[in-house]
Amino acid sequence: MAYVRPSHAKNHDTSSSKQSTLPEHNRSTGFPPTQIVIQFAADIKPLTIKWVLQKIRGLRREGGAECLVRRHPFSENEAELFVHVAATCNLLLEVAEELEIRKRDKRGILRHFVVKELEEFLLYDGPVEDIFTSAEKQSIVRYELENIRALAEESYLPGYPHLKFYEGQSIISALLHWGLIVQVFPLHDEENVRKLGTQWYLAPFGHQPFNEIKLYFGESVALYFHFLGFYTTALVLPMVFGFYQLLLSPEMLAFFCVFNVLWATGFLEMWRRKCSELAYQWGTISLTSLDDEPRPNFQGQMAIDHITGRFQPQYPRWKTNAKMYCVSFPLVILCMCGAFIVMLVSFWCEESVRYMNHSHPLAIYVPSTIYAALVYIMNKYYRTLANFLTEWENHRTQAQFDRHRVTKLVLFEFVNNFMSLFYVAFYMKDLELLRTQLATMLIIFQAINNVQESILPFAFRCYWLKFGNLVKFKRKQKLKRSVHEDYVNLLNPKGGDEGNEDLDIHINLDIPELEPEDSRIDQARRESSMDPYEGTYDDYLELFIQFGYVTLFAAVYPMAAFWAVVNNLFEIRSDAFKLCRIYQRPLSRRVKDIGAWQRAFEVLCTISVMTNCALLYISPSMSNWRSSLSSFEWCLVCIGLEHLLFAIRQVMSLVIPDKPQWVREALAKFNFQSRQALKNQRRSTSIKEQ
C-alpha cells in the first residue's frame, strides 16, 4: 500500500490535511489484514447499519474513523452481519503520532513516533506499516472506533428514535450496550499464534517468549506473564526455607515469620523496579492517568480539556468522589459485613452438627457445601454490583476505572477467602485446624481454578464444535426468517419497493464484500463463537489469593510456597494455552505497571506482618521462648517485633529505588534531548520569520 505523506498538524485533527488518497483507498479492491471484526445483531435495522458504517468510513474531521470495511458475502445460513475493519497506512501513521507511540529510530533511541521524521523509523526494507506491531495496529483501529462520538445534532440512533445519545458519547460502545452490536473482536493471526504456541505452552521447560507475547497480545497481557514468571521465581526461596523448617528444624517458627515478611517486601520492591525497566523498553513509562484518552463510556459535557487542549467530555471530579464515598463505599462495606455474617452462620451450623448425637457422618459437610455454594453466588452478584457502581461513578480513564473496580472486588474477595482463616486462627485459636484448612483451601482452590480456566472451556469448546452446530443453525434459521428480506435488499440490492425506506437504503451504502474464498470469513465465524477474554483481572485475582495464603499464615504452613510454585509452573502453560487456543484474541492495552494490583499485594504484605506476629504470640511451639516472660511481656515482645518489621519494610522501600539507575539516566537523557530539539525548533522558526 503506497504511503502519501500528509502535512501533519499537531492539533490532532490530522484528517484536515489529508489528500484525496484515502477515499481512493476506500474504493480500492485490495484489503489489508483485518484488525477488528464487528458482529451486528440479527434483528438490527438496516438503516442503523448504514449509518454506523458511514461513520466508520467517514472523514475524521466530520466525526468518522476513516477506516476500511468489508462484509461477509450474504449467506442463507447466517443471520448476523459480520464487518471487517482495517486501516490505511496513512491512518496508522497519523494516529500513531496522536497516541504518542514510542518507536526506536535508526540510532537506536526510543522516542515518540513523528510522521514528518518517518524515514528515521524505517529500520528495514518492507511496507511502511510494518513499523508497527500487530498489537499496535489493533490498538490504533480500536482507538478510532471508540472515538466515533455522537455530534451535537445526533441526539438519537437512526432507526431507533427511543435510543438517545448525549453529545460526545461513544457510538460503538452505546450499540454494544444496547445489544445492537453483538461483539467487537480482533482476529487471531493463525500462523503467528501457532508459532507462539510452539515456543510457549508446547515448550514446558523453555523460557517464556516475552517479546513475542508483547508483539502479539500487547503490553497488558505480556506484563501479566512477566509478573507470573517473576513471582514464581521469587517463590523458590521461601519454598526452600519451608522444606528446611518442615524436615530439619520445626522450631524455626520465629525465623520463618520474619523471613517471609522480608521476602514479600523485597519481592514487591524488586517487581516495581522490573516494571520500570519493562515500561521504559516498551515506551509506556510516561503514561499517566491525566493525559490518557477518556473511556468510551465516560459521560460529560463536551469542552476543551485544559491538559491536552482537545475537545473531550468533561465531568466534575467532585461528583465522582461524592458517588464513591457517599454511595459506593457504604454499599461495599455492607456487602462485606453480609459475607462475614454468612461465614459466621456457616461455622455455627457446622459446630452444631458436629455435636449432634444422632447426626449422619456426612451431615458435617452439609454446612460447608452450602457455604461454598453461597460464596459462588455472592461473588457472581457482587461482581455485577461492583461493575455497575464503578460505571455509575463515571471515571474518566480506563486506568481509574480499573483501579476502583479492582479495589471493590478485592475487598469482597478478601472477606470470602481469608476471614474464615482469621476466625480459626485468632478466635478459635486452633492452629492445627488452621494448618489443615489452609492446606485444603490452597490446594483445592488452585486445582479448581486450573480445571475451570483451561480444561473445562477446552472440553466445552470441543463439544460445541462437534455437536453444537446443529443447535446454532436452528437458532439462526429462526432469527433469519424475520430479517431475511431486509438483508437481501441491504446486502444484495436488486430493486424493490421504492416507498419503503429500509429497502432503499442500499442505494448509497456500497459495502464491498470479501472474496468468497477468503479464509477470514470462516475464521471470523469460528472465532465469534469463542468466549471473549475479559482481561487479566481473574488471573491477577488468583495470584492475589495465592499470595495471601503464602504470606498471611506462613508460620503454620511452610509448604504453601511449594504448592504455589507447582501450581504456577502449570499456570503459565495453561494460561498460554487458553489465550492461544480457547479464547478470542484480546484487545491489546498499553500499560506501564500492574496498576491497583501492586497496591493490593502491598496491603496483603502489610497485613502479613501483623498476622505472623500474632501467630508467634499464640503458637505453642514458642513456649520455651516465653516461659520466663509473663503474658503481658510476651505480648510486648511480639508487638515490638511487629514494629521492627514495619520499620524494616519502610527502610527497604526507601533504599530500593523504584527505577534502576540506567532507566533514570535514559529518561534524563531523553528529557535533555527533547529540550534541545525544542530550542532548535524555536531558533529555526525565528530565523525563518526574520
Buried (B, 14 or more C-beta within 10 A) or exposed (E): BEBBEBEBEEEBEBBEEBEEBBEEBBEEEEBBBBBBBBBBBBEBBBBBBBBBBBBBBBBBEEBBBBBBBBBBBBBEEBBBBBBBBBBBBBBBBBBBBBBBBBBBBEEEBBBBBBBEEBEBBEEEEEEBBEBBBBBBBBBBBBBBBBBBBBBEEBEEBBBBEEBEBBBBBBBBBBBBBEEBBBBBBBBBBEEBBEBBBEBBBBBEEEEBBBEBBBBBBBBBBBBBBBBBBBBBEBBEBBBEBBBBBBEEEEEBBBEBBBBBBBBBBBBBBBBBBBBBBBBBBBBBBBBEEEEBBBBBBBBBEBEEBEEBEBBBBBBEEEEBEEBBEEEBBEBBEEBBEBBBEBBEBBBEBBEEBEEEEEEEEEEBEBBBEBBEEBBEEBBEEBBEBBBEBBBEBBBBBBBBBBBBBBBBBBBBBBBBBBBBBBBBBBEEEEBEBBBBBBBEBBBEBBEEBBEEBBBEBBEEBEEBEEEEEEEEEEEBEEBBEEBBEBBBBBBEBEEBEEEEEBBBBBEEBEBBBBEEEBEBBEBBBEBBEBEBBEBBBEBBBBBBBBBBBBBBBBBBBBBBBBBBBBBBBBBBBBBBBBBBBBBBBBBBBBBBBBBBBBBBBBBBBBBBBBBBBBBBBEBEBBEEBBEEEEEEEBBEBBBEBBEEBBEBBEEBBEEBBEBBEEBBEBBEEBEEEEEEEEEEEEEEEEEEEE
